[in-house]
Amino acid sequence: MKTSTLNNTFIRIRSNKLFEIFVVTVIIFSALLVGAKTYPMSSTMLVVTKFLDWFISGFFLTEVTIRFLAEHKKRNFFKNFWNVFDTLIVVVSLIPADDAELAVIARLVRVFRVLRMISIIPELRILLVSLVKALPQLGYVMLLMFIIFYIYAAIGSTLFAEINPELWGHITISLLTLFRVMTFEDWTDVMYETMEVYPLSWVFYLTFIFFTAFAFLNMVIGIVVGVMEQENAKARAEKLEEEGEPSLKDIAKQISALDQQIRELKKNN
């Protein structure tokens, strides 16, 4: 009974919204503390920041322990990627950041503690998971974009190398110049320079911008948005399942079963 009561207590703490808000607040404060350490400080402030740093590490360790103890089956805790991620960040951040050889690594890990915001806030998890799942499709878009880049770089290097070798001298520097054009970084200066020799060279730039900055960018946005919609639908279905609410598939199965029963009754009559 005591074990069950204690487990229910940990579950209530983990599910408490105020506790989640407090965890997010501590994560933000941890990020601000790391930024504050980049400024010159007095010896007193160094001691204070060191104490706060250890307090934050202890709080994160306590928070992860509560989540672990709130799990019904403890081994299932580490089957969740985000639980493993949080545990790894917390454990590594406990490395002393004094004048040891691992001091730099320890400080860098403390910077990455702000990434725990992703594991705490479901919406951020959906964004990151959507981006990761969209990478295979984005890879083909990037490959097609590189082909367009390479073709235009070869054309630019062939036509404009004598006009400005610093921008079009060879295909590598031409790729960098085209990236500058795609990001609209003083691209009109590059265009007007070549138009003095080739008046119709504006066609080269405008078509390149259309393919890269407009068409491919919209393709990337479309892929990411599509995956995000799938992940949001999946998250809603999981939430309904946790709350015991029937999903659309369950309702469809029930309707199909009722329809089948009605047909059988009609046949019997």
C-alpha positions in Angstrom: 0.0 0.0 0.0 2.8 2.4 0.9 4.5 1.7 -2.4 1.3 2.3 -4.3 0.6 5.5 -2.4 4.1 6.8 -3.0 3.9 5.9 -6.7 0.6 7.8 -7.0 2.1 10.8 -5.3 5.0 10.9 -7.9 2.4 10.5 -10.7 0.4 13.5 -9.4 3.6 15.6 -9.1 4.7 14.7 -12.6 1.3 15.5 -14.1 0.9 18.8 -12.1 0.9 21.8 -14.5 2.5 24.0 -11.9 5.4 21.5 -11.6 5.8 21.6 -15.4 5.8 25.4 -15.4 8.4 25.5 -12.6 10.6 23.0 -14.5 10.4 25.2 -17.7 11.2 28.3 -15.5 14.3 26.6 -14.1 15.4 25.6 -17.6 15.1 29.2 -18.8 16.9 30.4 -15.7 19.7 27.9 -16.3 20.1 29.3 -19.9 20.3 32.8 -18.5 22.8 31.8 -15.9 25.1 30.3 -18.6 24.8 33.6 -20.5 25.6 35.6 -17.4 28.8 33.7 -16.9 30.2 35.1 -20.1 30.4 38.5 -18.5 33.1 39.6 -16.1 32.1 38.9 -12.5 33.3 39.6 -9.0 34.5 36.7 -6.8 31.2 36.9 -4.8 29.1 36.6 -7.9 31.2 33.6 -9.1 30.4 31.9 -5.8 26.7 32.7 -6.1 26.6 31.4 -9.7 28.4 28.3 -8.8 25.9 27.6 -6.0 22.9 28.3 -8.4 24.5 26.0 -10.9 24.7 23.1 -8.5 21.1 23.9 -7.3 19.9 23.7 -10.9 21.7 20.4 -11.4 20.3 19.0 -8.2 16.8 20.1 -9.2 17.0 18.5 -12.6 18.3 15.3 -11.0 15.3 15.3 -8.6 12.9 16.0 -11.4 14.2 13.1 -13.6 14.1 10.8 -10.5 10.4 11.8 -9.9 9.5 11.0 -13.4 11.4 7.7 -13.2 9.6 6.7 -9.9 6.2 7.7 -11.4 6.6 5.1 -14.1 4.6 1.9 -13.4 7.2 -0.3 -15.2 10.6 1.2 -14.5 12.3 -0.4 -17.5 9.7 1.3 -19.8 11.1 4.7 -18.7 14.3 4.2 -20.8 12.3 3.0 -23.8 11.3 6.6 -24.3 13.9 8.6 -26.3 13.1 11.9 -24.5 13.6 10.2 -21.0 17.0 8.9 -22.1 17.9 12.3 -23.5 16.9 14.1 -20.3 18.7 11.6 -18.1 21.9 11.9 -20.2 21.9 15.7 -20.1 21.3 15.7 -16.4 23.9 13.1 -15.5 26.6 14.7 -17.7 25.9 18.1 -16.3 26.8 16.8 -12.9 30.5 16.7 -14.0 32.4 19.3 -11.9 33.1 22.4 -14.0 36.1 23.6 -12.1 39.7 23.6 -13.3 39.6 20.0 -14.5 40.4 18.7 -17.9 36.7 18.2 -18.6 35.7 21.7 -17.5 35.1 22.9 -21.1 32.9 19.9 -21.9 31.0 20.3 -18.6 30.3 24.0 -19.4 29.1 23.1 -22.9 26.8 20.4 -21.5 25.3 23.1 -19.2 24.6 25.2 -22.3 22.7 22.2 -23.9 20.5 21.9 -20.8 18.2 24.5 -22.5 17.4 21.7 -25.0 15.4 20.1 -22.3 12.6 22.6 -23.2 12.0 20.3 -26.2 11.3 17.2 -24.0 9.1 19.2 -21.6 6.9 21.0 -24.0 4.9 18.6 -26.3 4.5 21.2 -29.1 8.3 21.6 -29.4 8.6 17.8 -29.5 6.2 17.6 -32.4 8.1 20.3 -34.3 11.5 18.5 -33.8 10.1 15.1 -34.7 8.3 16.5 -37.7 11.6 18.0 -38.9 13.5 14.8 -38.4 10.9 12.7 -40.2 10.8 15.2 -43.1 14.6 14.9 -43.6 14.4 11.9 -46.1 12.0 13.8 -48.3 13.9 17.1 -47.9 17.1 15.2 -49.0 15.6 14.7 -52.5 14.6 18.4 -52.6 18.2 19.4 -51.6 19.6 17.1 -54.2 17.5 18.6 -56.9 18.4 22.1 -55.7 22.1 21.2 -55.8 21.7 20.1 -59.5 20.1 23.4 -60.3 22.9 25.2 -58.4 25.5 23.3 -60.3 24.0 23.9 -63.7 23.7 27.7 -63.0 27.2 27.8 -61.5 28.6 26.2 -64.6 26.8 28.6 -66.9 27.8 31.6 -64.7 31.5 30.5 -64.6 31.5 30.1 -68.4 29.8 33.4 -69.2 30.9 35.8 -66.4 34.4 34.6 -65.5 36.1 37.3 -67.4 33.8 40.0 -66.1 34.6 39.3 -62.4 36.9 36.4 -61.7 36.5 36.9 -57.9 32.8 36.0 -58.2 32.7 33.7 -61.2 36.4 32.5 -61.6 35.6 28.8 -61.2 32.6 26.7 -60.3 33.3 26.6 -56.5 33.3 30.4 -56.2 30.3 30.5 -58.6 28.3 28.3 -56.2 29.1 30.7 -53.4 28.1 33.7 -55.5 24.8 31.9 -56.4 24.2 31.3 -52.7 24.6 35.0 -52.2 22.1 35.7 -54.9 19.6 33.2 -53.4 19.8 34.9 -50.0 19.4 38.3 -51.7 22.7 39.6 -50.2 23.4 42.6 -52.6 22.5 40.3 -55.5 21.5 43.3 -57.7 25.1 44.5 -57.6 26.2 41.2 -59.1 23.4 41.3 -61.7 24.1 44.9 -62.8 27.8 44.2 -63.2 27.1 41.4 -65.7 24.3 43.3 -67.4 26.9 45.9 -68.6 28.4 43.1 -70.8 25.3 40.9 -71.3 22.2 43.0 -71.1 19.9 40.0 -71.0 21.8 38.3 -68.1 18.9 39.4 -65.8 17.1 36.4 -67.1 19.8 34.2 -65.6 19.4 35.7 -62.1 15.6 35.9 -62.1 15.1 32.3 -63.2 17.6 31.1 -60.7 15.9 33.0 -57.9 12.5 31.7 -59.0 13.7 28.1 -58.9 15.7 28.3 -55.6 14.3 31.1 -53.4 10.6 30.6 -54.4 9.8 27.1 -55.8 12.2 25.0 -53.7 11.5 27.0 -50.5 7.8 26.4 -50.9 8.5 22.7 -51.5 10.4 22.5 -48.3 7.7 24.3 -46.4 5.0 22.0 -47.9 6.9 18.9 -46.9 7.5 20.0 -43.3 3.9 21.2 -42.9 2.6 17.9 -44.2 4.7 15.9 -41.8 3.6 18.2 -38.9 0.0 17.6 -39.7 0.5 13.9 -39.5 2.4 14.2 -36.2 -0.3 16.4 -34.7 -3.0 13.9 -35.8 -0.9 11.1 -34.2 -0.5 13.2 -31.0 -4.2 13.8 -30.8 -5.0 10.1 -31.3 -2.5 9.1 -28.5 -4.1 11.7 -26.2 -7.6 10.3 -26.8 -6.3 6.8 -26.2 -4.8 7.9 -22.9 -8.0 9.5 -21.9 -10.0 6.4 -22.9 -11.8 8.2 -25.7 -12.5 6.2 -28.8 -10.6 7.2 -31.9 -12.0 7.6 -35.4 -10.8 4.1 -36.3 -12.6 2.6 -33.3 -15.8 4.5 -34.2 -15.5 3.3 -37.8 -15.1 -0.3 -36.6 -18.1 0.0 -34.3 -20.2 1.4 -37.1 -19.0 -1.4 -39.4 -19.9 -4.0 -36.8 -23.3 -2.5 -36.2 -23.9 -2.4 -39.9 -23.0 -6.1 -40.2 -25.4 -7.0 -37.3 -28.2 -5.1 -39.0 -27.6 -6.9 -42.3 -27.6 -10.3 -40.5 -30.9 -9.4 -38.7 -32.5 -8.5 -42.0 -31.4 -11.8 -43.5 -32.8 -13.7 -40.6 -36.1 -11.9 -40.9 
